[in-house]
Amino acid sequence: MRIAIYDLDRTLTRSPTFTPFLAFGASKVAPWRLGFMPVWILAMVGYRIGLYSRTALKRFGMKTMLGNVDVRRLHEVGEDYARARIAAPGLMSGTMQLLDEDRAAGARLMIATAAFDFYAASFAERLGFEALVATRWDGSTIPGGNCYGETKKDRVLDWFAEEGIDRSACSVRFVSDSFADGPMLDWSDEPIFATGSPAETAKAKARGWRVIDPRYGLPSTEG
């Protein structure tokens, strides 16, 4: 069995998705909350200097920019958001070439992302993925924390167990633009790092990962 797992932000999509979603979502459900965007930007600075965790930051963003909106409404907004983001700024053409390759080979396709499930699900559906592992939102908290780093790997392993898949009997490709996904990249049979940065390319090759430029799909020489 062949399984192909893709990160979402800046791997499939051309830019990050969360902050744009906060602005998009607020404009749909509570436009007056757009005035809190400077507060959100300051909160991101606080995270960068280590004042709190990613999980705490994302919860703060949701509560500040969207309030107590019903999760069902978030899924509706998420559908509109995914459609708009796929249209513009669009997707990474190089990564989409890999996805076409995996689809043609009959691979089972998964998105594994730190993005929230209520909009990541719409990206997955529109792009033809059959499985999704993402950060959960129950309306007020993030059960299990941010789907990031080791947590992402643990949740993918949980999916394997739920599906009854024998890891030793399948080949796994994992594609990501983030070194935070090192646990997943090292665990996969075919780790692919997506970057156009020479410095990141050198660092990824030093870890034995294949490197592609996700914008153009031009594979570099494997290290």
Backbone hydrogen bonds, N-H to C=O, Kabsch-Sander energy under -0.5 kcal/mol:
donor,donor_aa,acceptor,acceptor_aa,energy
3,I,171,S,-3.0
4,A,108,R,-2.8
5,I,3,I,-0.5
5,I,173,R,-3.1
6,Y,110,M,-2.6
7,D,175,V,-2.5
10,R,15,S,-0.6
11,T,8,L,-1.6
12,L,8,L,-2.1
13,T,8,L,-2.3
14,R,90,G,-1.8
21,F,17,T,-1.8
22,L,18,F,-2.5
23,A,19,T,-2.0
24,F,20,P,-2.8
25,G,21,F,-4.1
26,A,22,L,-2.3
27,S,23,A,-2.0
28,K,24,F,-1.1
28,K,25,G,-0.6
29,V,25,G,-2.5
30,A,26,A,-2.2
33,R,30,A,-2.6
34,L,31,P,-1.7
35,G,32,W,-1.3
36,F,33,R,-2.4
37,M,34,L,-1.7
39,V,36,F,-0.7
40,W,36,F,-1.9
41,I,37,M,-2.3
42,L,38,P,-2.1
43,A,39,V,-2.1
44,M,40,W,-2.1
45,V,41,I,-1.6
46,G,42,L,-2.2
47,Y,43,A,-2.0
48,R,44,M,-2.2
49,I,45,V,-1.6
50,G,47,Y,-1.9
51,L,46,G,-2.6
57,L,53,S,-2.3
58,K,54,R,-2.8
59,R,55,T,-2.2
60,F,56,A,-2.4
61,G,57,L,-2.5
62,M,58,K,-2.3
63,K,59,R,-2.5
64,T,60,F,-2.7
65,M,61,G,-2.6
66,L,62,M,-2.1
67,G,62,M,-0.9
67,G,63,K,-0.5
69,V,66,L,-0.7
74,L,70,D,-1.8
75,H,71,V,-2.0
76,E,72,R,-1.6
77,V,73,R,-2.6
78,G,74,L,-2.9
79,E,75,H,-1.7
80,D,76,E,-1.6
81,Y,77,V,-2.6
82,A,78,G,-2.7
83,R,79,E,-2.0
84,A,80,D,-2.2
85,R,81,Y,-2.8
86,I,82,A,-2.3
87,A,83,R,-1.5
88,A,84,A,-2.3
90,G,85,R,-2.1
92,M,12,L,-2.8
93,S,91,L,-0.7
94,G,214,P,-2.2
95,T,214,P,-1.2
96,M,92,M,-2.3
97,Q,93,S,-1.5
98,L,94,G,-1.5
99,L,95,T,-2.3
100,D,96,M,-2.4
101,E,97,Q,-2.0
102,D,98,L,-2.6
103,R,99,L,-2.7
104,A,100,D,-2.5
105,A,101,E,-1.5
106,G,103,R,-1.4
107,A,102,D,-2.5
108,R,2,R,-2.5
110,M,4,A,-2.4
111,I,131,A,-1.9
112,A,6,Y,-2.4
113,T,133,V,-2.8
117,D,135,T,-2.8
119,Y,116,F,-1.2
120,A,116,F,-2.5
121,A,117,D,-2.1
122,S,119,Y,-0.5
123,F,119,Y,-1.5
124,A,120,A,-2.7
125,E,121,A,-2.3
126,R,122,S,-2.4
127,L,123,F,-2.1
128,G,125,E,-1.0
129,F,124,A,-2.9
130,E,109,L,-1.4
131,A,109,L,-1.5
133,V,111,I,-2.8
135,T,115,A,-2.1
138,D,141,T,-1.9
145,G,142,I,-2.3
148,Y,146,N,-1.8
151,T,148,Y,-1.6
153,K,149,G,-1.6
154,D,150,E,-2.6
155,R,151,T,-2.1
156,V,152,K,-2.2
157,L,153,K,-2.5
158,D,154,D,-2.1
159,W,155,R,-1.9
160,F,156,V,-2.2
161,A,157,L,-2.2
162,E,158,D,-2.7
163,E,159,W,-2.4
164,G,160,F,-0.6
164,G,161,A,-0.8
165,I,160,F,-2.6
167,R,165,I,-0.8
169,A,166,D,-1.8
170,C,167,R,-1.4
171,S,1,M,-2.9
173,R,3,I,-2.7
173,R,171,S,-0.5
174,F,190,E,-1.7
175,V,5,I,-2.3
176,S,192,I,-2.1
181,D,178,S,-1.5
182,G,179,F,-1.8
185,L,181,D,-2.7
186,D,182,G,-3.0
187,W,183,P,-1.2
188,S,184,M,-1.6
189,D,172,V,-1.4
190,E,172,V,-2.3
192,I,174,F,-2.8
193,F,210,R,-3.4
194,A,176,S,-2.7
195,T,193,F,-0.7
195,T,212,I,-2.7
201,T,197,S,-2.5
202,A,198,P,-2.3
203,K,199,A,-2.0
204,A,200,E,-2.8
205,K,201,T,-2.7
206,A,202,A,-1.9
207,R,203,K,-0.7
207,R,204,A,-1.0
208,G,205,K,-1.9
209,W,204,A,-2.0
210,R,191,P,-2.0
212,I,193,F,-2.3
213,D,218,L,-0.8
216,Y,213,D,-0.9
217,G,213,D,-2.9
218,L,213,D,-0.6
220,S,211,V,-2.3
